[in-house]
């Protein structure tokens, strides 16, 4: 064993270094993604008219154009009264703007600590991809929008049986496009799919 180590010392050192670098990169990536997710989940206070402006919504929530347009459509339904609020609760504040800021701070504190010391409704503090708090000057109330986005990036695995053989596959999906590569039975196979309808 010692002779093997001495003979292949350079290779072993390279492999160990590569493993250490990969582990450190993995840890760094994990903390970066965790930080990004925490920043995105934090409540954003927006002006009431800006909640129906796709450009402002896109920039504030860090979403793409299509998602911003879909969110604006849903928020307009809420503004028009077509979608009733899930819950109503009351806060005391000197101004509507202060009430919105206090509500956002209370939601963030509850989401960060897991302790609902302000007795906020469960719907207001549930974990979602994005939270928008706005001072609704038309109705003199604070609106809280809890937004769950569709996860557009997916890693996939699968098995393909053809020509009396089995192949194992791996793939990636971005939005409506999906690509898969299969290997294990002769030549590799590839597939690209497009999703026509979702529900």
Backbone torsions as a table, in degrees:
resi	resn	phi	psi	omega
1	UNK	NA	-45.1	179.1
2	UNK	-62.8	-38.6	178.4
3	UNK	-63.3	-39.6	178.6
4	UNK	-62.5	-43.9	-179.9
5	UNK	-64.0	-44.2	-180.0
6	UNK	-64.1	-41.7	-177.1
7	UNK	-67.6	-35.2	-176.5
8	UNK	-112.8	30.3	-175.0
9	UNK	-57.6	-44.2	-177.8
10	UNK	-64.3	-41.9	-180.0
11	UNK	-65.9	-43.2	-179.7
12	UNK	-62.6	-43.7	178.9
13	UNK	-61.9	-42.5	178.6
14	UNK	-62.8	-43.4	-179.8
15	UNK	-64.6	-44.8	179.3
16	UNK	-62.0	-44.4	178.2
17	UNK	-61.4	-42.5	179.7
18	UNK	-62.7	-41.6	178.9
19	UNK	-64.5	-44.4	179.8
20	UNK	-61.8	-45.3	179.3
21	UNK	-62.5	-43.3	179.4
22	UNK	-62.7	-41.7	179.0
23	UNK	-64.8	-44.8	179.6
24	UNK	-63.5	-41.7	176.7
25	UNK	-63.5	-41.2	178.6
26	UNK	-62.3	-43.8	178.6
27	UNK	-64.4	-44.9	178.9
28	UNK	-61.1	-43.4	179.0
29	UNK	-63.7	-41.1	178.9
30	UNK	-59.6	-49.0	-178.2
31	UNK	-67.7	-35.8	177.1
32	UNK	-63.2	-48.7	-179.5
33	UNK	-65.1	-37.3	177.7
34	UNK	-63.8	-43.1	178.7
35	UNK	-63.3	-45.4	179.5
36	UNK	-60.7	-42.5	-179.7
37	UNK	-64.4	-41.7	178.9
38	UNK	-62.7	-42.7	179.4
39	UNK	-63.4	-41.8	-178.6
40	UNK	-70.2	-32.5	-179.0
41	UNK	-76.0	-20.9	-178.1
42	UNK	-61.5	139.1	-178.9
43	UNK	-62.1	139.3	177.4
44	UNK	-110.1	127.8	176.3
45	UNK	-90.7	125.1	-179.6
46	UNK	-126.0	154.5	172.5
47	UNK	-70.4	145.5	-176.1
48	UNK	-55.3	-47.1	179.9
49	UNK	-65.7	-26.8	-178.4
50	UNK	-70.6	-19.4	-179.2
51	UNK	-70.0	-14.6	176.7
52	UNK	-111.9	18.5	176.3
53	UNK	-107.6	108.2	-175.2
54	UNK	-56.2	-38.3	-178.9
55	UNK	-65.1	-45.1	-179.8
56	UNK	-68.9	-39.5	178.8
57	UNK	-64.4	-41.6	178.8
58	UNK	-59.5	-47.6	-177.9
59	UNK	-70.2	-42.0	-177.7
60	UNK	-67.5	-41.4	-175.6
61	UNK	-95.4	-4.7	-180.0
62	UNK	56.5	57.5	178.0
63	UNK	-125.0	168.7	179.5
64	UNK	-82.1	172.3	-176.9
65	UNK	-58.5	-46.6	-178.3
66	UNK	-61.3	-43.7	179.4
67	UNK	-65.4	-42.2	178.9
68	UNK	-59.8	-42.7	179.2
69	UNK	-64.3	-40.5	178.0
70	UNK	-64.8	-40.9	179.2
71	UNK	-64.7	-42.3	178.8
72	UNK	-59.1	-42.7	180.0
73	UNK	-60.1	-44.9	-180.0
74	UNK	-67.5	-40.0	179.3
75	UNK	-66.4	-36.2	176.5
76	UNK	-63.4	-37.2	175.4
77	UNK	-61.0	-39.9	178.6
78	UNK	-65.6	-46.4	180.0
79	UNK	-60.3	-37.1	-179.2
80	UNK	-77.3	-7.4	179.9
81	UNK	85.4	7.3	180.0
82	UNK	-73.0	-28.2	176.9
83	UNK	-114.8	113.1	-178.3
84	UNK	-75.2	156.4	177.8
85	UNK	-65.8	146.5	179.4
86	UNK	-72.0	-34.3	179.3
87	UNK	-152.1	157.6	178.0
88	UNK	-129.8	136.1	174.1
89	UNK	-145.4	165.0	-173.0
90	UNK	-117.0	141.0	174.1
91	UNK	-128.3	153.1	178.3
92	UNK	-109.2	127.5	179.0
93	UNK	-156.2	153.9	-178.9
94	UNK	-67.8	-30.3	179.2
95	UNK	-136.6	161.8	178.1
96	UNK	-65.4	-39.1	178.9
97	UNK	-62.6	-42.2	178.6
98	UNK	-64.9	-39.4	177.9
99	UNK	-61.5	-41.1	178.7
100	UNK	-65.3	-45.3	179.3
101	UNK	-64.2	-42.5	178.3
102	UNK	-63.3	-41.0	179.0
103	UNK	-62.3	-45.0	178.5
104	UNK	-61.9	-42.7	179.0
105	UNK	-63.8	-42.5	179.8
106	UNK	-64.6	-40.1	177.9
107	UNK	-64.2	-45.7	-179.9
108	UNK	-61.2	-45.6	179.6
109	UNK	-60.7	-44.4	179.0
110	UNK	-63.6	-42.6	-179.9
111	UNK	-67.0	-36.8	-179.1
112	UNK	-72.2	-42.5	-173.9
113	UNK	-94.9	-23.6	-175.9
114	UNK	80.7	4.6	-179.4
115	UNK	-113.5	120.8	-177.8
116	UNK	-92.2	73.5	-176.0
117	UNK	-72.0	-21.1	-179.6
118	UNK	-94.6	5.5	-179.7
119	UNK	53.7	45.0	176.0
120	UNK	-71.7	151.4	176.4
121	UNK	-61.0	147.1	-179.5
122	UNK	-56.3	-37.9	-179.1
123	UNK	-61.5	-32.1	-177.6
124	UNK	-76.6	-26.3	-174.3
125	UNK	-110.3	3.8	178.8
126	UNK	-64.5	150.2	-179.9
127	UNK	-74.3	122.9	175.7
128	UNK	-137.0	171.2	-179.1
129	UNK	-66.2	-39.1	-179.5
130	UNK	-143.7	150.4	174.8
131	UNK	-133.0	129.7	177.8
132	UNK	-118.7	131.9	175.8
133	UNK	-119.1	131.0	-178.0
134	UNK	-140.7	145.1	175.8
135	UNK	-85.8	107.1	-178.9
136	UNK	-83.1	94.4	-176.1
137	UNK	-70.7	-23.0	-179.7
138	UNK	-68.6	-37.8	-177.5
139	UNK	-112.4	6.4	179.1
140	UNK	52.7	53.6	178.7
141	UNK	-148.6	165.1	176.3
142	UNK	-102.4	126.3	177.8
143	UNK	-101.9	138.3	175.8
144	UNK	-120.8	120.6	178.1
145	UNK	-107.0	120.8	176.4
146	UNK	-100.2	123.3	-170.5
147	UNK	-121.6	123.3	171.6
148	UNK	-108.2	122.5	-179.2
149	UNK	-92.0	154.3	174.2
150	UNK	-74.1	134.2	176.5
151	UNK	-77.1	109.8	-173.2
152	UNK	-86.7	-13.1	-178.0
153	UNK	-114.1	124.1	-177.6
154	UNK	-137.2	136.0	170.4
155	UNK	-97.1	137.9	-173.7
156	UNK	-129.9	157.8	174.1
157	UNK	-137.3	154.3	-179.3
158	UNK	-168.6	176.7	179.6
159	UNK	-128.5	138.7	180.0
160	UNK	-124.2	127.5	176.9
161	UNK	-109.1	122.7	177.8
162	UNK	-158.3	153.7	-179.1
163	UNK	47.5	43.6	-179.6
164	UNK	56.9	30.1	178.5
165	UNK	-139.5	160.0	-177.1
166	UNK	-113.7	133.2	176.0
167	UNK	-124.4	145.1	177.5
168	UNK	-100.3	139.5	-175.9
169	UNK	-128.0	157.7	174.0
170	UNK	-135.4	148.5	-177.6
171	UNK	-153.9	176.5	-178.4
172	UNK	-139.9	137.7	177.1
173	UNK	-123.2	129.7	175.2
174	UNK	-125.7	110.0	-177.6
175	UNK	64.6	-120.9	-178.2
176	UNK	-95.1	-5.4	-179.2
177	UNK	-97.9	137.6	179.6
178	UNK	-136.3	135.2	175.8
179	UNK	-125.7	142.8	-180.0
180	UNK	-134.6	144.9	173.8
181	UNK	-126.8	132.4	-177.8
182	UNK	-118.9	140.4	177.2
183	UNK	-142.5	154.5	176.2
184	UNK	131.5	-13.7	-178.4
185	UNK	-136.9	87.4	-179.1
186	UNK	73.9	-134.9	-179.5
187	UNK	-74.3	150.0	177.7
188	UNK	-68.0	150.3	177.7
189	UNK	-115.4	151.0	-179.3
190	UNK	-132.4	149.6	177.3
191	UNK	-144.5	143.5	173.2
192	UNK	-128.1	128.0	-177.5
193	UNK	-124.1	154.3	176.9
194	UNK	-128.0	134.0	179.6
195	UNK	-87.2	119.0	-178.5
196	UNK	-83.8	-34.6	-176.5
197	UNK	-145.0	141.4	176.3
198	UNK	-127.9	147.4	175.5
199	UNK	-151.0	NA	NA
